[in-house]
């Protein structure tokens, strides 16, 4: 796990015996991950070892058992597999931070693992990538009744995703979880397809999840997240339904030209001449020295014609994570925020602010 501090032990992984199993843990003080591996324990012990070096060496070993031996006098670990062996110097486990484990105290809730993984994947990318406004580097996680809502925003876009819990909560609870911590959780969940438990430490400073034999823990961000319900437009003057894949490819083609012009691409939405004629979306980009790009996407358009400019990366990001065949664009003119959601599904909404450029 990458470290964000200068403490040498945080570059290490903790190896310790624990109730007849091998416990492996890593932390950077923001995120902690602990997993337990079945092992034949000959003698109790623990040590911390450089995570990268240990991982690189073990990954090259042939399939089969590995024997680990700790020399507490030299503070070193010997790794042996067949005739292959390495001795790696370590740091005393006493210097390793304590990673909390899920208990019965404090707030807890059950959720299907794949449900949570999808909820995370559709919002985490819209969080701010820096910590200048810490709240926006996090993902609002709201538990209310039998529903959970995840939302992220960076000041130019916002993603909101709603899903079901496997157990209800008695009162609304809001958490702000760092987006990078959620990315790690989604990676750990992988193909795990059972119910997992999310819990909050009694002091409400950390959130934890148990995924099979692995536990994940993250610090929580203090602060107040923007009012999600106020930001999402309720009605739209123009509604567009079209193919997600075709629109994504048109946006990508335009983005090759837009990258020299602040990633600006224009959408011109035109309704059909009559009820039998499809409308279309023209996607264009101009680069003063490179040239320009024009693509047309057939669409079902209700409402008037609209011309609007967006950041091509923001459009590509959301269209890339959606899996549905059709998407809906909701627009209220050139200078108002637009929304993108899977057609026929209002549990997910992505809001994008337009780019105001000359000539608009």
TORVOLUM-185251 format. One record per residue (C-alpha): residue number from 0; residue in three letters; x, y, z. Coordinates in steps of 0.25 Angstrom, whole numbers, padded with zeros to 4 digits. Example, Ala and Ser with C-alpha at 12.3 -4.5 7.8 and 13.67 -1.06 7.14 Angstrom:
! TORVOLUM-185251
{atom 0,'Ala',{0049,-0018,0031}} {atom 1,'Ser',{0055,-0004,0029}} 
***
This chain:
! TORVOLUM-185251
{atom 0,'Unk',{0000,0000,0000}} {atom 1,'Unk',{0006,0013,-0004}} {atom 2,'Unk',{0010,0022,0008}} {atom 3,'Unk',{0007,0037,0009}} {atom 4,'Unk',{0016,0039,0021}} {atom 5,'Unk',{0031,0038,0024}} {atom 6,'Unk',{0029,0027,0034}} {atom 7,'Unk',{0038,0015,0029}} {atom 8,'Unk',{0029,0005,0035}} {atom 9,'Unk',{0017,0009,0027}} {atom 10,'Unk',{0025,0004,0015}} {atom 11,'Unk',{0024,-0010,0021}} {atom 12,'Unk',{0014,-0020,0023}} {atom 13,'Unk',{0011,-0026,0036}} {atom 14,'Unk',{0012,-0042,0037}} {atom 15,'Unk',{0007,-0048,0050}} {atom 16,'Unk',{0001,-0061,0055}} {atom 17,'Unk',{-0013,-0060,0059}} {atom 18,'Unk',{-0022,-0071,0065}} {atom 19,'Unk',{-0015,-0082,0056}} {atom 20,'Unk',{-0015,-0073,0043}} {atom 21,'Unk',{-0005,-0063,0037}} {atom 22,'Unk',{-0010,-0049,0038}} {atom 23,'Unk',{-0005,-0039,0027}} {atom 24,'Unk',{-0007,-0024,0029}} {atom 25,'Unk',{-0003,-0011,0022}} {atom 26,'Unk',{-0007,0003,0025}} {atom 27,'Unk',{-0004,0018,0021}} {atom 28,'Unk',{-0011,0024,0032}} {atom 29,'Unk',{-0023,0027,0023}} {atom 30,'Unk',{-0026,0013,0018}} {atom 31,'Unk',{-0023,0000,0025}} {atom 32,'Unk',{-0025,-0014,0019}} {atom 33,'Unk',{-0024,-0027,0027}} {atom 34,'Unk',{-0025,-0041,0022}} {atom 35,'Unk',{-0024,-0055,0029}} {atom 36,'Unk',{-0018,-0067,0022}} {atom 37,'Unk',{-0019,-0081,0026}} {atom 38,'Unk',{-0005,-0086,0031}} {atom 39,'Unk',{0002,-0097,0039}} {atom 40,'Unk',{0007,-0089,0051}} {atom 41,'Unk',{0019,-0095,0057}} {atom 42,'Unk',{0023,-0083,0066}} {atom 43,'Unk',{0016,-0070,0070}} {atom 44,'Unk',{0023,-0057,0064}} {atom 45,'Unk',{0021,-0044,0057}} {atom 46,'Unk',{0030,-0035,0048}} {atom 47,'Unk',{0028,-0024,0038}} {atom 48,'Unk',{0035,-0026,0024}} {atom 49,'Unk',{0037,-0016,0012}} {atom 50,'Unk',{0023,-0019,0005}} {atom 51,'Unk',{0029,-0017,-0009}} {atom 52,'Unk',{0041,-0025,-0008}} {atom 53,'Unk',{0033,-0037,-0001}} {atom 54,'Unk',{0023,-0036,-0012}} {atom 55,'Unk',{0032,-0036,-0023}} {atom 56,'Unk',{0040,-0048,-0018}} {atom 57,'Unk',{0028,-0057,-0014}} {atom 58,'Unk',{0022,-0054,-0028}} {atom 59,'Unk',{0033,-0060,-0035}} {atom 60,'Unk',{0033,-0073,-0027}} {atom 61,'Unk',{0027,-0086,-0033}} {atom 62,'Unk',{0014,-0090,-0029}} {atom 63,'Unk',{0014,-0098,-0015}} {atom 64,'Unk',{0016,-0095,-0001}} {atom 65,'Unk',{0024,-0084,0005}} {atom 66,'Unk',{0032,-0085,0019}} {atom 67,'Unk',{0033,-0072,0027}} {atom 68,'Unk',{0043,-0072,0038}} {atom 69,'Unk',{0045,-0059,0047}} {atom 70,'Unk',{0059,-0057,0054}} {atom 71,'Unk',{0055,-0047,0065}} {atom 72,'Unk',{0070,-0045,0069}} {atom 73,'Unk',{0073,-0040,0055}} {atom 74,'Unk',{0059,-0035,0052}} {atom 75,'Unk',{0059,-0042,0039}} {atom 76,'Unk',{0050,-0051,0031}} {atom 77,'Unk',{0054,-0063,0023}} {atom 78,'Unk',{0045,-0067,0012}} {atom 79,'Unk',{0047,-0081,0006}} {atom 80,'Unk',{0041,-0089,-0005}} {atom 81,'Unk',{0048,-0102,-0009}} {atom 82,'Unk',{0062,-0098,-0012}} {atom 83,'Unk',{0059,-0083,-0014}} {atom 84,'Unk',{0061,-0074,-0001}} {atom 85,'Unk',{0062,-0060,0003}} {atom 86,'Unk',{0065,-0053,0016}} {atom 87,'Unk',{0059,-0039,0017}} {atom 88,'Unk',{0062,-0029,0028}} {atom 89,'Unk',{0050,-0024,0035}} {atom 90,'Unk',{0045,-0014,0046}} {atom 91,'Unk',{0039,-0018,0059}} {atom 92,'Unk',{0024,-0020,0059}} {atom 93,'Unk',{0023,-0011,0071}} {atom 94,'Unk',{0025,0001,0062}} {atom 95,'Unk',{0013,-0003,0053}} {atom 96,'Unk',{0000,0005,0055}} {atom 97,'Unk',{-0012,-0002,0061}} {atom 98,'Unk',{-0022,-0005,0051}} {atom 99,'Unk',{-0036,-0005,0057}} {atom 100,'Unk',{-0045,-0018,0054}} {atom 101,'Unk',{-0060,-0019,0052}} {atom 102,'Unk',{-0067,-0021,0066}} {atom 103,'Unk',{-0082,-0020,0070}} {atom 104,'Unk',{-0081,-0006,0076}} {atom 105,'Unk',{-0085,0006,0068}} {atom 106,'Unk',{-0093,0008,0055}} {atom 107,'Unk',{-0093,-0004,0045}} {atom 108,'Unk',{-0101,-0008,0033}} {atom 109,'Unk',{-0101,-0020,0023}} {atom 110,'Unk',{-0101,-0018,0008}} {atom 111,'Unk',{-0098,-0028,-0004}} {atom 112,'Unk',{-0084,-0027,-0008}} {atom 113,'Unk',{-0086,-0025,-0023}} {atom 114,'Unk',{-0097,-0015,-0021}} {atom 115,'Unk',{-0087,-0007,-0013}} {atom 116,'Unk',{-0076,-0009,-0023}} {atom 117,'Unk',{-0085,-0003,-0034}} {atom 118,'Unk',{-0089,0008,-0026}} {atom 119,'Unk',{-0075,0012,-0023}} {atom 120,'Unk',{-0071,0010,-0038}} {atom 121,'Unk',{-0081,0020,-0043}} {atom 122,'Unk',{-0078,0031,-0033}} {atom 123,'Unk',{-0063,0031,-0028}} {atom 124,'Unk',{-0057,0037,-0041}} {atom 125,'Unk',{-0065,0050,-0040}} {atom 126,'Unk',{-0058,0053,-0027}} {atom 127,'Unk',{-0048,0064,-0026}} {atom 128,'Unk',{-0034,0059,-0029}} {atom 129,'Unk',{-0027,0068,-0018}} {atom 130,'Unk',{-0029,0071,-0004}} {atom 131,'Unk',{-0031,0086,-0005}} {atom 132,'Unk',{-0045,0085,-0001}} {atom 133,'Unk',{-0045,0072,0007}} {atom 134,'Unk',{-0060,0069,0006}} {atom 135,'Unk',{-0059,0069,-0009}} {atom 136,'Unk',{-0048,0058,-0009}} {atom 137,'Unk',{-0058,0049,-0002}} {atom 138,'Unk',{-0071,0042,-0005}} {atom 139,'Unk',{-0084,0045,0003}} {atom 140,'Unk',{-0090,0032,0008}} {atom 141,'Unk',{-0104,0034,0013}} {atom 142,'Unk',{-0111,0022,0020}} {atom 143,'Unk',{-0126,0025,0021}} {atom 144,'Unk',{-0137,0014,0023}} {atom 145,'Unk',{-0133,0002,0014}} {atom 146,'Unk',{-0126,0011,0004}} {atom 147,'Unk',{-0112,0016,0002}} {atom 148,'Unk',{-0108,0028,-0006}} {atom 149,'Unk',{-0094,0031,-0011}} {atom 150,'Unk',{-0090,0045,-0016}} {atom 151,'Unk',{-0077,0051,-0021}} {atom 152,'Unk',{-0074,0065,-0027}} {atom 153,'Unk',{-0062,0073,-0031}} {atom 154,'Unk',{-0068,0087,-0033}} {atom 155,'Unk',{-0071,0084,-0048}} {atom 156,'Unk',{-0078,0071,-0048}} {atom 157,'Unk',{-0086,0062,-0038}} {atom 158,'Unk',{-0090,0047,-0038}} {atom 159,'Unk',{-0101,0042,-0029}} {atom 160,'Unk',{-0104,0027,-0028}} {atom 161,'Unk',{-0115,0021,-0020}} {atom 162,'Unk',{-0116,0006,-0016}} {atom 163,'Unk',{-0123,-0004,-0006}} {atom 164,'Unk',{-0117,-0008,0007}} {atom 165,'Unk',{-0118,-0023,0012}} {atom 166,'Unk',{-0123,-0017,0025}} {atom 167,'Unk',{-0130,-0004,0029}} {atom 168,'Unk',{-0124,0007,0038}} {atom 169,'Unk',{-0133,0013,0049}} {atom 170,'Unk',{-0128,0028,0046}} {atom 171,'Unk',{-0121,0035,0035}} {atom 172,'Unk',{-0106,0034,0036}} {atom 173,'Unk',{-0096,0042,0027}} {atom 174,'Unk',{-0082,0038,0025}} {atom 175,'Unk',{-0071,0045,0016}} {atom 176,'Unk',{-0061,0034,0011}} {atom 177,'Unk',{-0049,0038,0003}} {atom 178,'Unk',{-0051,0034,-0011}} {atom 179,'Unk',{-0037,0027,-0012}} {atom 180,'Unk',{-0041,0018,0000}} {atom 181,'Unk',{-0054,0014,-0007}} {atom 182,'Unk',{-0046,0011,-0020}} {atom 183,'Unk',{-0037,0001,-0011}} {atom 184,'Unk',{-0050,-0005,-0005}} {atom 185,'Unk',{-0056,-0007,-0019}} {atom 186,'Unk',{-0043,-0014,-0023}} {atom 187,'Unk',{-0043,-0023,-0011}} {atom 188,'Unk',{-0058,-0027,-0013}} {atom 189,'Unk',{-0054,-0032,-0027}} {atom 190,'Unk',{-0063,-0044,-0030}} {atom 191,'Unk',{-0067,-0046,-0016}} {atom 192,'Unk',{-0082,-0048,-0017}} {atom 193,'Unk',{-0088,-0049,-0003}} {atom 194,'Unk',{-0093,-0039,0008}} {atom 195,'Unk',{-0083,-0030,0014}} {atom 196,'Unk',{-0083,-0022,0027}} {atom 197,'Unk',{-0080,-0007,0028}} {atom 198,'Unk',{-0078,-0002,0042}} {atom 199,'Unk',{-0073,0011,0048}} {atom 200,'Unk',{-0064,0012,0060}} {atom 201,'Unk',{-0070,0017,0073}} {atom 202,'Unk',{-0063,0030,0072}} {atom 203,'Unk',{-0068,0032,0058}} {atom 204,'Unk',{-0054,0034,0052}} {atom 205,'Unk',{-0053,0022,0043}} {atom 206,'Unk',{-0062,0013,0034}} {atom 207,'Unk',{-0059,-0002,0033}} {atom 208,'Unk',{-0063,-0013,0024}} {atom 209,'Unk',{-0062,-0028,0025}} {atom 210,'Unk',{-0060,-0036,0011}} {atom 211,'Unk',{-0059,-0051,0014}} {atom 212,'Unk',{-0045,-0052,0021}} {atom 213,'Unk',{-0041,-0038,0018}} {atom 214,'Unk',{-0044,-0025,0026}} {atom 215,'Unk',{-0043,-0011,0020}} {atom 216,'Unk',{-0043,0002,0029}} {atom 217,'Unk',{-0043,0016,0025}} {atom 218,'Unk',{-0042,0029,0032}} {atom 219,'Unk',{-0055,0038,0030}} {atom 220,'Unk',{-0054,0053,0026}} {atom 221,'Unk',{-0060,0063,0035}} {atom 222,'Unk',{-0069,0074,0029}} {atom 223,'Unk',{-0082,0076,0022}} {atom 224,'Unk',{-0085,0071,0007}} {atom 225,'Unk',{-0092,0080,-0003}} {atom 226,'Unk',{-0107,0078,-0003}} {atom 227,'Unk',{-0109,0067,-0013}} {atom 228,'Unk',{-0124,0069,-0015}} {atom 229,'Unk',{-0122,0084,-0018}} {atom 230,'Unk',{-0112,0082,-0029}} {atom 231,'Unk',{-0119,0072,-0038}} {atom 232,'Unk',{-0129,0079,-0047}} {atom 233,'Unk',{-0143,0074,-0046}} {atom 234,'Unk',{-0148,0077,-0060}} {atom 235,'Unk',{-0142,0079,-0074}} {atom 236,'Unk',{-0146,0087,-0086}} {atom 237,'Unk',{-0139,0077,-0095}} {atom 238,'Unk',{-0138,0062,-0093}} {atom 239,'Unk',{-0129,0054,-0102}} {atom 240,'Unk',{-0129,0038,-0103}} {atom 241,'Unk',{-0117,0032,-0110}} {atom 242,'Unk',{-0107,0021,-0111}} {atom 243,'Unk',{-0097,0021,-0100}} {atom 244,'Unk',{-0086,0014,-0108}} {atom 245,'Unk',{-0088,0023,-0121}} {atom 246,'Unk',{-0088,0036,-0113}} {atom 247,'Unk',{-0076,0031,-0105}} {atom 248,'Unk',{-0068,0029,-0118}} {atom 249,'Unk',{-0072,0042,-0124}} {atom 250,'Unk',{-0068,0049,-0111}} {atom 251,'Unk',{-0054,0042,-0112}} {atom 252,'Unk',{-0052,0046,-0126}} {atom 253,'Unk',{-0055,0060,-0123}} {atom 254,'Unk',{-0046,0059,-0111}} {atom 255,'Unk',{-0033,0057,-0119}} {atom 256,'Unk',{-0035,0071,-0125}} {atom 257,'Unk',{-0041,0077,-0112}} {atom 258,'Unk',{-0029,0074,-0104}} {atom 259,'Unk',{-0022,0086,-0110}} {atom 260,'Unk',{-0034,0095,-0107}} {atom 261,'Unk',{-0036,0093,-0092}} {atom 262,'Unk',{-0044,0080,-0095}} {atom 263,'Unk',{-0056,0088,-0100}} {atom 264,'Unk',{-0065,0080,-0109}} {atom 265,'Unk',{-0079,0085,-0114}} {atom 266,'Unk',{-0092,0078,-0115}} {atom 267,'Unk',{-0103,0083,-0124}} {atom 268,'Unk',{-0116,0076,-0121}} {atom 269,'Unk',{-0126,0076,-0132}} {atom 270,'Unk',{-0140,0070,-0132}} {atom 271,'Unk',{-0146,0063,-0144}} {atom 272,'Unk',{-0154,0070,-0154}} {atom 273,'Unk',{-0166,0062,-0150}} {atom 274,'Unk',{-0170,0050,-0141}} {atom 275,'Unk',{-0165,0040,-0151}} {atom 276,'Unk',{-0151,0047,-0153}} {atom 277,'Unk',{-0140,0044,-0143}} {atom 278,'Unk',{-0133,0056,-0137}} {atom 279,'Unk',{-0118,0056,-0136}} {atom 280,'Unk',{-0106,0061,-0127}} {atom 281,'Unk',{-0095,0067,-0134}} {atom 282,'Unk',{-0082,0066,-0126}} {atom 283,'Unk',{-0071,0076,-0131}} {atom 284,'Unk',{-0057,0081,-0126}} {atom 285,'Unk',{-0047,0091,-0132}} {atom 286,'Unk',{-0032,0092,-0131}} {atom 287,'Unk',{-0026,0104,-0137}} {atom 288,'Unk',{-0014,0097,-0142}} {atom 289,'Unk',{-0019,0083,-0144}} {atom 290,'Unk',{-0032,0084,-0150}} {atom 291,'Unk',{-0046,0080,-0146}} {atom 292,'Unk',{-0055,0068,-0144}} {atom 293,'Unk',{-0070,0066,-0147}} {atom 294,'Unk',{-0079,0054,-0143}} {atom 295,'Unk',{-0094,0052,-0143}} {atom 296,'Unk',{-0101,0042,-0134}} {atom 297,'Unk',{-0116,0039,-0136}} {atom 298,'Unk',{-0125,0042,-0124}} {atom 299,'Unk',{-0139,0043,-0119}} {atom 300,'Unk',{-0140,0058,-0116}} {atom 301,'Unk',{-0152,0064,-0109}} {atom 302,'Unk',{-0152,0079,-0107}} {atom 303,'Unk',{-0144,0090,-0114}} {atom 304,'Unk',{-0131,0091,-0121}} {atom 305,'Unk',{-0119,0093,-0111}} {atom 306,'Unk',{-0105,0097,-0113}} {atom 307,'Unk',{-0096,0094,-0101}} {atom 308,'Unk',{-0081,0092,-0098}} {atom 309,'Unk',{-0075,0082,-0089}} {atom 310,'Unk',{-0061,0077,-0084}} {atom 311,'Unk',{-0059,0065,-0093}} {atom 312,'Unk',{-0052,0057,-0081}} {atom 313,'Unk',{-0064,0059,-0072}} {atom 314,'Unk',{-0073,0053,-0083}} {atom 315,'Unk',{-0064,0042,-0086}} {atom 316,'Unk',{-0062,0038,-0071}} {atom 317,'Unk',{-0077,0036,-0069}} {atom 318,'Unk',{-0080,0030,-0082}} {atom 319,'Unk',{-0069,0020,-0080}} {atom 320,'Unk',{-0074,0015,-0066}} {atom 321,'Unk',{-0089,0013,-0070}} {atom 322,'Unk',{-0092,0000,-0075}} {atom 323,'Unk',{-0106,0002,-0081}} {atom 324,'Unk',{-0108,0003,-0096}} {atom 325,'Unk',{-0116,0016,-0096}} {atom 326,'Unk',{-0114,0028,-0088}} {atom 327,'Unk',{-0122,0041,-0086}} {atom 328,'Unk',{-0117,0055,-0086}} {atom 329,'Unk',{-0125,0066,-0079}} {atom 330,'Unk',{-0122,0080,-0083}} {atom 331,'Unk',{-0128,0094,-0079}} {atom 332,'Unk',{-0120,0103,-0089}} {atom 333,'Unk',{-0106,0107,-0092}} {atom 334,'Unk',{-0102,0112,-0078}} {atom 335,'Unk',{-0109,0102,-0069}} {atom 336,'Unk',{-0104,0089,-0063}} {atom 337,'Unk',{-0107,0076,-0071}} {atom 338,'Unk',{-0110,0062,-0066}} {atom 339,'Unk',{-0107,0049,-0072}} {atom 340,'Unk',{-0113,0036,-0067}} {atom 341,'Unk',{-0116,0022,-0072}} {atom 342,'Unk',{-0129,0023,-0080}} {atom 343,'Unk',{-0141,0018,-0071}} {atom 344,'Unk',{-0133,0018,-0058}} {atom 345,'Unk',{-0134,0030,-0049}} {atom 346,'Unk',{-0126,0024,-0037}} {atom 347,'Unk',{-0113,0029,-0044}} {atom 348,'Unk',{-0111,0044,-0048}} {atom 349,'Unk',{-0098,0050,-0053}} {atom 350,'Unk',{-0098,0066,-0053}} {atom 351,'Unk',{-0088,0073,-0062}} {atom 352,'Unk',{-0086,0088,-0063}} {atom 353,'Unk',{-0085,0094,-0077}} {atom 354,'Unk',{-0073,0102,-0081}} {atom 355,'Unk',{-0076,0116,-0085}} {atom 356,'Unk',{-0068,0120,-0097}} {atom 357,'Unk',{-0067,0131,-0107}} {atom 358,'Unk',{-0079,0132,-0117}} {atom 359,'Unk',{-0089,0126,-0107}} 
***
